[in-house]
Amino acid sequence: MNWVQHAKRLADEVARPESRWHSAVAAVPRHKFVPRWWESTGDGIWVLRDGHSDPEAWLEAAYANQTLVTRVDACHADRTLPEDAGIAISGTPTSSSTLPGLVVQMYRHAMIADDSTVLVTTGTGYGTALACARLGGDQVTSIDVDTVLVNMAKDRLALHGYRPQMAVCDITRELPGTFDRIVATVSVRPVPASWLSALEPGGRLVTTIAGTGLILTADKTKDGGATGRIEWDRAGFMATRHSGDYDHQADEVWPQAKEADGEEVTTSRYPLLYPPDSWDVMSMLALYEPGVIYRRQQHGDERTVWLLHPDGSWARATATGFLDSPTVHQGGTRRLWTTLERIRNRLNREGSLPAYGARVTITPDGVTTLKRGSWTFTL
């Protein structure tokens, strides 16, 4: 299979020719790390794709700058059989091969030097392979909470001559060593104190805040904490898992939120918004109301958006047409849509929201504070 020209084309897309990451992307056979994947058909349905069954589609998918989902709930695409191609399941993505351009972007934010020791997250092993291609396996440690993922990635990395240190580990707890750089392609809230303990003096961490599109970079300070910023570019990753699957507590709210009358019923002053369609708004909402799950549906001209929280709070907004003001039902202890309206008020009044570009201070025990102008928020 002639994958080299595809990898070179991908490298041209995600990195400049003089970049050290260009040669890494061009050298790593991404398709070997994603032989099977789950493809979304919408409405939470995922169809299994098998690369060997359709090599042309395999190369097209693997060398596109896109994320390929490899685990839905507890269903590993890698543990299916070739003859299972085409089966459909419903569920929530729990692991993936991140789009290569975003992996490179996170590594760039880490400002990795040629002699840096780096901790990365495993997933399929593709991002680990890129780090090994750049640095060599001796300088790379790769961890994941999922034993299956670590073992499969380790075998695939070895087949291509990459032998980093591998460990099954919850990244929010004690880490297996000390490092110059920690780059997490999973999201956390707040920054784990264990990362600060594991960073060498002057070391740098790069991650995203769970539920947001906020990339956080920070450098370790002499007191054992760190200072940095929220970058201006956007990224979103799956949140850390502490076991085989995510909790689905918000699902318990759904039967009531779907159609019930709210304890409070209002008319919004703004057109209907699905927060994930607006990174700035979604990120601010996730800071103030962490854990919110979003759902939406459309029947003809009628559109509905739901906000669901694990504590039982919910909001449902329905509008007919794109300019009509939605009717909002809210229940539970939190008024989720009211918080969303306040954020949109601020955006309308000031023309921007303060999270992106905020300065970040992290104490040695992981308390993370964002500040921009007069706005301050502690995770």
N, C-alpha and C positions, 0 to 999 in steps of 0.2 A: 504494500500500500504506500503510495507516494504522498507522505504527509509533510515532507520537508518544505515544499513550496507553499503549502497552506500555513505552516507555522511562521514562515518568513513574511507572508502577507499579514498575518495577525501582528507580528512584531512591528511591522511598518505602521500599523494602525494605532498601536498603543504606546509606542516609544520612539523617540528620535534615533536616527542611525548611530549617533555618537554615544548614546546612553548605554551603560553597562547592562541595563535591563533589556535592551533590544536583543542583544546576543543571547541572553538567557531565555527569552520568550521564543526566539527562533530555534533554540536547541532542544526544547522540551516537547515531547510528543503528548500533547494534552489528551488526545483520544484514548491513549493507553490508560489514563487515569479515570476515564469516564466511559466504560464500555456499554453501560446501560444507564438510562436516566428517565425521570418522570417528566412528562410534558403536559402543561396545563391546557385544558380545553375550556376553562372558565367555570364559575360557580363551584369552586372547590373540588373539581374532578381532575384526576391525573391519569394519563395514559402512559404505559410503559413502552419505551423505545429501546430496541436492541441494536447496537452498532453493527455487529457482525451480520445481521439480517439485511442491512441496507448500508453498505460501506460508503456510498456517496453521501447519503443523508448524515451518516456518522461524522464524516470529515467536515461537512458543512456546519453541523451543530457544534462540534468540538472546537473548530477554529473560527467561530464567530465570537465577537466580543460580547458574550452573553453569559448569564448564570444558568447552570444546568442543575436542576434539583435531583439529588440522588437518594434522598430518604424522605418519605412521607409518613408522619407519625412514626411507627416503629418498623415500617416496611422499607428495607434496603433494596434499592434497585439491583445492587450487585449480588444479592442472595436469591434473585429470581433465576429462572431458566430461559434460554433463548426462545423456546417455544411459548413462553409467557408474553412475548411481545404483543402489544395491543390490548392487554387487559387494563381495566380501568378501576381506580379506587377513589375514595374521597378522603380528605384529611388535610393536615397542616404540614407544610415543609419543615423538616427538622435538620437537614444537612444538605449541602450543595457544593458544587465547584463554582466558586465566585468568578464573575466575569474577569478575565485577565487584566483588562485595563484598570479595574478597581484594585486588584491585588498590587499591581505596579504602583498605583497612586498611593496606597498605604505604605508601601516600602519606601517610596520617595519621601513621604512625610517623616519616616523614621530616620532619614539622613544616615543610612547605613554606610559605614566605611569598610574598606577592604579587609581590615583586621577585626571587625565587630563580631562579637558572639551574639546570636539572635535566637530568641524564642518566638515561634510562630504556632499557629493553630493548624491542625492536620486536615480535617475534612477528607477530600479524596486524595490528598497528597500533592496536588498540582502546585499549589502555592509553595509548599515545602520544596518541591523540585526546583522551582524558580530560584529560591534562596540558595539551594545547594549549587545550582549552575553558576550562580554569581560568586559564592563564597567558598564552596567546598563543604562537604558534609560535616567535617570536624567542628565547624563554627555554628552549626544549626541544630537546635533542639525543637522537636515538633510534638505537640501534645493534643489530646482530645479526650473527652469524658467517655467516649464510645470505644470499647475494646475491639469490636468488629472493624470499625473504621481504621483504627491504628494498625491493626494486623494486616489488613488489606493494603493500606498505603505503604507500610514497611516493605512488603513483598514487591510491590510495583516499583517503589523507589530503588530497591536493590537490583531489580532487573535492568535498570538503566544506569547502574553504577553509582547511585546516590545512597550513602549510608549515614544519615544524620542520627543523632540520639532521638529515640522515640520513647514516649511514655504515655500510659493511660492516667489521666490526671484531670481533676476539676480545676479549671483555670482560676476560679475565684478563691482557691485555697492555697496551701503551700506549694511552691513551684520547685521543680527538680534541678536546682542549681542557681547560679547567678549569671546575669547577662548584661551586655551593653545596650541591647535593644529588645523591647517586647512589642510585638505587632500582633494584635488580636483581630481576626476577621470574624469575630463574634462580638456582640454588644454587651455592655455591663452597666450597672447602676448600683452604687457608685463605683469608683475605681477601687479594686480590692487592695487592702493594705499589704497583702502578700506580694503584690507587684513591686511596691516600693522597697520592700525588704530584699527582693531578688534583683533589683537594678543595681548595677555597679555605680560608683560615684560619677555623676555627670551623665548617666545613662538616660535614654529616652524611651517613653512609652507612647504607643499610638493605638487608639481604639475608637469605638463609637458609643454613644450613650443610648441605652436600651430604649426602644420605642421611638427614637428620633432619627433625623438625618444629620446629626451633629458629629463631626470628626474631632476628637480631642487629642491634642499632642501636648506632652509635658516632659520637662527635663528635671531630673532629680537634683534637689538642692542639698546643701550641707547639713541641714537639720533633719534629713531623712524624708522630707516631703517632696513636693515637685511644683513647678510653675510652668504655665504654658498658655495655650489659647484654644478656642474653637475655630477651626479653619473655615475659610469662606466657601470651599467646595463641599458638596453633599455626598453622603454615603449612608446606606442602611444595611445592617446585618441582622441575622437571626440572633435572638438573645441567648445567653449561656443556658445550657441545660445542666442539671445536677444529677440526672439519672437518665433512663432510657427514653423518656418522652417529656413533653411539656405538660404542665397542668392545664386543664381546659375548664377552669372554674367559671369563666364568663359564659360558657355554654348553658349553665344553669339559669342564667338570666333571660335567655332567649325566648322561652315560651311566653313569658309575661310581656317582654319588650316588643314582641312581634306585632301584637294587635291591641293590647290592653289600653284603656284610657290611663293617662298619666295623673299623678297627684297634682301636677301643675301643667296647664295647657296655655300656650302663648302663640303669638305670631311673630316670626323672626323679622327683623328689619332688613336682612340681607338675603340675596338669592341663595338657594340651597348649595352647600359645599360638602363634598366628600373629602375630609381632611388629608388623606394620603395623596390627593391630587395637588396639594400645596405644601411643599416641604417645610417652609417657614412656619406656617400655621400649625401643621401637624407636630413639628418639633416643640413649639411653645406649649401646645396642649399636652403633649406627653410629659413635659417637665412638671406642669402643674397637676396633671391627673395621670400618673404613671399606671400602666396596666390596661389602658382602654383598648378594646377590640372594636374594629370597624366592620360594618356590613352595609351592603347596598343592594337595591334591586330596582328594576324599571319595568313597568307594564304600560305600553303605549307611551303617552306623554307624562304619565305619573311616575315620579321618581321618589324613592325613600332611602334615607340614610339612618343607620342605627349606630349609637355609641353604647358599648356594653362594658361594665366594670365588674371585676371579680367580687366586689363587696355587695353586689346586688343592685347597684345604681344603673340607670339606663336612660337613654334619650332616643326618641324617634322623630324625625322631621320628614314631612311629606309635602311635595310641591307638584303642581301641574304646570308644565312649561318651564322654560329656563329663567324667566324674569319674575315669575310669581313668588310672593313671599311664602315660605313654608309654614305649615302648622306644626308646632313642636309639642310633643308629649314627653314629660320627664317623671321619673320615679326613683325611689331610693333615697339614701342620705346625701348623695352628691347631686348637684345640678350641672351635669356635664355640658349640656348645650349652652347654659348660661356662661360657663367658663370659656367656651368656644366663642361666644358672642363678644365677650370682653376682649379677647385676643384680636378679633376682627375689628373691634372698635379702635384698638390701639394702632393696628395696621392702617386703618382708614385715616386716623387722626395724624399719625406721624410719618406715614409712608414707608415704614420698615419696622422690623421687630428686632430686639436687641441680642438674641442668642448668638447668631453668627458673628464672628469677630470678637466675642467676649474673651476677656482674660480669665485664666483658670488658675486657682490655687488649690493644692491638695495637701492636707496635713499628713504627717507620718502614719496616722491611723486611717487614712483614706477619706476623710471628710472633704468633699469636692465642692468648691464654690465658684460660680460664674459671675463675672462683673463686667458691665459695659455702661459707661456713663453713670447715671444714678441708679441703674437697674442692677440688683444683686439677687442671686438665687443659689441656695445651697441644696445639693442633692440629698 
